[in-house]
Amino acid sequence: MPERPAAGNRAPDSEQAAIDAAIRDHRASRGATLPILHGIQERLGYVPPHAAAAIAAALNLSRAEVHGVLTFYHDFRTLPPGRHVLKVCRAEACQASGCDRLVAHLERRHAAPLHTTTADGGLTVEPVYCLGNCALAPALQVRVTPARLDALLQQAAAGERA
C-alpha cells in the first residue's frame, strides 16, 4: 500500500517527488491544471488530495479551484486503486442488457460495490457511462498485460474444447 500523508498535510517523499515532477513537466502548459493532474495520476495511479496545495501554489490558484477540477472529472482518483480496476458500463444499452445484475453479483460475490476497492486491495470497481461497446452489452473493461491476455485466450480456447 502507498504511504499515507504525514501530519501537517505534507505528502510522503515518494508522492511528493511525483507531484513535483508533474508540476515541473506541465507548469508551462496552457491550462496546466489538467496536464499536471494527469501527470500525477500516471505516476501514482491516483491524485492524492494534498496535491491540490502544491498545484495551487505552483499555478497561483486557490486550493478550491484545483480541488474543483480534481473532483469534476470522474477519471481522477483521490485514493490508490486496487491492483485491478474494473469499469462497469452504466449507459442505457448496458442497463437494458443487465448491467445491474453484474453490479449486484460484484457486491454479493466479491464484496465490491461500485465506487469501492476491496479490503484486500485487489479490485476497484468504477462506473462509466459508455464504453462504446453497446452491441455486446453489458460491457466491462479491465486492463490486462500481454501475459494475462494470453492466459485469458488459452482459458477461452480450453472452454471451447470442453
Secondary structure, DSSP 8 states (H G I E B T S, - for coil): -----BGGGB--HHHHHHHHHHHHHHTTSTTTHHHHHHHHHHHHSS--TTHHHHHHHHHT--HHHHHHHHHHSTT--SS---SEEEEEE-SHHHHHTTHHHHHHHHHHHHS--TTEE-TTS-EEEEEES--S-GGG-S-EEE---HHHHHHHHHHHHHHHH-
